[in-house]
Amino acid sequence: MADPDTIDGWLHLVRQHELAALTLAENKVAAAQGFHHAGVAVECALKAYIIKVERLNSWPSRDARPELYTHDLRALCKIAGVVLDTNSPTAPGWHLCFQWDRNQWYDPNPMPRRVARSMCEAAFGSNGVVTWIRQKLK
């Protein structure tokens, strides 16, 4: 499957992962998957933001920009030029989202729903990371 080429394409993936995250975070058995989908949504939102701030016509190939093909949210933030302010209302959301690791997907241990819900709030809440990015993309 190819990566999206446009901001709208990345935002479509954000919405899909957001809906999955919010649904799964409420499920006692699948809460960890909700946590995972929230992190993927943040990753996709950052990639949409990179397209905007770098004024790209489309998502570059892996050969042209290998550094963009990462799941490391901190690295993507740096590429996007996001300046993190510890006094910002979004700071707690960024802090929690940075704890996401794509490899958590493979952890078979259960996750408390409150942890998954906290990640969803950090991503999609009124001071959430995805919410902030969406505002910047308007």
C-alpha positions in Angstrom: 0.0 0.0 0.0 1.4 3.4 -1.0 1.6 6.4 1.4 -0.9 9.2 0.7 0.4 11.9 -1.6 -1.5 14.9 -0.2 -2.5 16.6 3.0 -6.1 15.5 2.5 -4.9 11.9 2.0 -3.0 11.9 5.3 -5.9 13.6 7.1 -8.2 10.8 5.8 -5.9 8.3 7.4 -5.9 10.4 10.6 -9.7 10.2 10.7 -9.7 6.5 10.2 -7.2 5.9 13.0 -9.0 8.4 15.2 -12.3 6.5 14.9 -10.6 3.2 15.5 -8.7 4.6 18.5 -11.8 6.0 20.2 -13.7 2.8 19.7 -11.0 0.4 20.8 -10.0 2.5 23.8 -13.4 1.7 25.3 -12.9 -2.0 24.9 -11.4 -3.8 27.9 -9.7 -6.4 25.7 -8.6 -4.1 22.8 -7.7 -0.9 24.7 -4.0 -1.4 23.7 -5.1 -1.3 20.1 -6.9 2.0 20.7 -3.6 3.4 22.2 -1.8 2.2 19.0 -4.3 3.8 16.6 -4.1 7.1 18.4 -0.3 7.1 18.0 -0.6 6.3 14.3 -3.1 9.1 13.9 -0.5 11.5 15.4 2.1 10.2 13.0 -0.2 10.7 10.0 -1.1 14.2 11.2 2.5 15.1 11.5 3.2 13.9 7.9 0.3 16.1 6.7 1.8 19.0 8.5 5.2 18.3 7.0 3.7 18.6 3.5 2.3 22.0 4.4 5.3 23.5 6.1 7.8 22.3 3.5 5.4 23.3 0.7 5.6 19.9 -0.9 3.5 19.1 -4.0 3.3 15.5 -3.0 4.7 13.1 -0.5 8.3 12.4 -1.5 9.6 8.9 -2.3 11.6 7.0 0.2 14.7 7.4 -2.0 14.3 11.2 -2.1 13.6 11.7 1.6 14.3 8.6 3.6 14.2 10.6 6.9 10.4 11.0 6.4 9.8 7.3 6.5 10.0 6.9 10.2 7.4 6.2 12.9 9.4 8.3 15.5 7.1 11.1 16.5 10.0 13.2 17.9 11.9 12.9 14.7 8.8 13.9 12.7 8.2 16.9 15.0 11.8 18.0 14.4 11.4 17.7 10.6 8.2 19.6 10.8 9.8 22.4 12.8 7.4 22.1 15.6 8.6 24.1 18.6 7.5 22.6 21.8 6.7 25.0 24.6 6.4 23.4 28.1 3.9 26.2 29.0 1.6 25.5 26.1 -1.8 23.8 26.8 -0.7 21.1 24.3 2.5 20.3 26.2 0.9 17.4 28.2 -0.5 15.9 25.0 2.9 16.0 23.3 4.5 14.5 26.3 2.1 11.6 26.3 2.1 11.1 22.6 5.9 10.9 22.6 5.6 7.8 24.7 4.0 6.0 21.8 6.1 3.4 20.0 4.9 1.6 17.0 6.3 -1.7 18.4 3.8 -1.6 21.2 1.4 -3.0 18.6 3.0 -6.4 19.3 2.8 -6.3 23.1 0.3 -9.1 24.1 -0.1 -7.7 27.6 -3.4 -6.0 28.4 -3.6 -2.2 28.8 -5.9 -0.5 31.2 -8.6 1.5 29.4 -7.7 4.6 31.3 -4.3 4.6 29.7 -5.7 4.2 26.2 -8.3 6.9 26.9 -5.5 9.2 28.1 -3.7 8.7 24.8 -6.9 9.5 22.9 -7.4 12.7 24.9 -3.7 13.6 24.3 -4.2 13.1 20.6 -7.8 14.2 19.9 -8.9 16.3 23.0 -9.4 20.0 22.9 -5.7 20.5 23.7 -4.6 17.4 21.8 -1.8 17.1 19.3 -4.0 16.1 16.3 -6.4 18.9 17.2 -3.5 21.4 17.2 -2.2 20.1 13.9 -5.6 20.3 12.3 -5.9 24.0 13.4 -2.5 24.7 11.9 -3.6 23.1 8.6 -6.6 25.4 8.2 
